[in-house]
Amino acid sequence: MNPPLTDDLRDHLIDMWARVTNDGGSVGFVPPVTAADIRPTAARSFEKVRQGTDALVCLTMPTETEKTCKSLRNGAPLETRQNAQNDLVHIPGTDPDNRPATSPSVPLTGERVVAWLLLAESESLLRRHWRTVYRVQVDPDFQGAGLGTALMAAAASYAKETLGLEALTLMTRSGTGAERFYKRCGYREVGRIPGAIRVAPHDSRDEVHFWLDL
Ligand SMILES: CC(C)(COP(=O)(O)OP(=O)(O)OC[C@H]1O[C@@H](n2cnc3c(N)ncnc32)[C@H](O)[C@@H]1OP(=O)(O)O)[C@@H](O)C(=O)NCCC(=O)NCCS
C-alpha cells in the first residue's frame, strides 16, 4: 500500500498502463498509446497519492518469480501453468484474511508491481465515507491468473480496515467484460449512463456504476 513513488516506480506503472491499454484494456485511453501520452494523466494521479487524497494499492512479486512466470507463460504445458497460477494467488498480502500493512511507504526492493489500482477520496466533505476505485489493471503477462481478484480483495480490505471506509464505488465502460469481473468481486450495478463514453466517432459505450458495501 502506498509504496514511495520513485522515478523507477512511476516509469514502471506508466509503462504497464500503456501495455495494458494497447492490449485492449479500458483504463482511460484507447490504443495505440505511448507512455508519453499517459504521463500527464498519470502525473496528476501520482500527485494526489503524494498528497494523500488517493491511495495506491499494488500487488508485487519478487523479480525472480516474475521472470519464471513469464517464461512459464511462453510455452509451458497447461498443468505447469496452472500450478504457477495457484502459486500466484497465494502471494503474501493478497489473502483477504491477511490484513494490509498500516505502515505506508515501504520501498519495493527486489519486487516488481504486477497489478495496481487507485482509491480516490472525494473532494466533498459529505462523501468521505467511501472512495472511488480507478485505473484497475493487471500486467498483461499475468492476466487471468487470479491477480485481479486478489487486487480487488486487498483494496476492499485496506479500505475497510485501514481507511475505515463503508463502501467503494467504481465506473467502467460497457462492452468490455469488466462488468462480469466486478460482479464476481462482489460489486453490484447501481446505475448506467447511456453512451457517456465515446471511444471512437461511432462507438459510444455506457458508463456503468458499481458499488460495494464493505
Ligand atoms: C480486468 C482485470 C483487472 C482482471 O484481472 P485478472 O487478473 O485478469 O482477473 P482474474 O484472473 O482475477 O479473473 C477473475 C474472473 O474475471 C474474469 N475476467 C477478467 N477480466 C475479464 C474480462 N475483461 N472480460 C471477461 N471476463 C473477465 C475471468 O475470466 C475470471 O472469471 P472466471 O474465473 O469465471 O474465468 C485485468 O484483466 C486487466 O487488467 N484488464 C485490462 C485493464 C482493464 O480493462 N481494467 C478494467 C478497468 S474498468
The ligand as an ORCA input file, in Angstrom:
! r2SCAN-3c Opt
* xyz 0 1
  C      -9.904     -6.716    -15.640
  C      -8.629     -7.243    -14.966
  C      -8.184     -6.258    -13.883
  C      -8.936     -8.588    -14.321
  O      -7.762     -9.092    -13.733
  P      -7.343    -10.618    -13.985
  O      -6.176    -10.912    -13.111
  O      -7.180    -10.829    -15.433
  O      -8.669    -11.357    -13.458
  P      -8.792    -12.738    -12.673
  O      -7.798    -13.703    -13.176
  O      -8.809    -12.454    -11.221
  O     -10.235    -13.190    -13.216
  C     -11.367    -13.212    -12.457
  C     -12.566    -13.540    -13.306
  O     -12.954    -12.437    -14.116
  C     -12.953    -12.821    -15.496
  N     -12.444    -11.712    -16.287
  C     -11.383    -10.965    -16.019
  N     -11.249     -9.999    -16.946
  C     -12.254    -10.171    -17.811
  C     -12.651     -9.501    -18.980
  N     -12.006     -8.425    -19.447
  N     -13.736     -9.963    -19.614
  C     -14.403    -11.021    -19.151
  N     -14.082    -11.701    -18.059
  C     -13.011    -11.278    -17.401
  C     -12.055    -14.020    -15.584
  O     -12.392    -14.818    -16.685
  C     -12.338    -14.696    -14.258
  O     -13.546    -15.405    -14.308
  P     -13.567    -16.991    -14.309
  O     -12.921    -17.407    -13.011
  O     -15.024    -17.323    -14.404
  O     -12.776    -17.388    -15.506
  C      -7.477     -7.454    -15.971
  O      -7.886     -8.382    -16.943
  C      -6.993     -6.187    -16.633
  O      -6.073     -5.536    -16.164
  N      -7.606     -5.805    -17.776
  C      -7.157     -4.660    -18.517
  C      -7.437     -3.351    -17.780
  C      -8.922     -3.119    -17.611
  O      -9.685     -3.197    -18.549
  N      -9.307     -2.823    -16.348
  C     -10.687     -2.571    -16.017
  C     -10.929     -1.124    -15.943
  S     -12.632     -0.762    -15.632
*
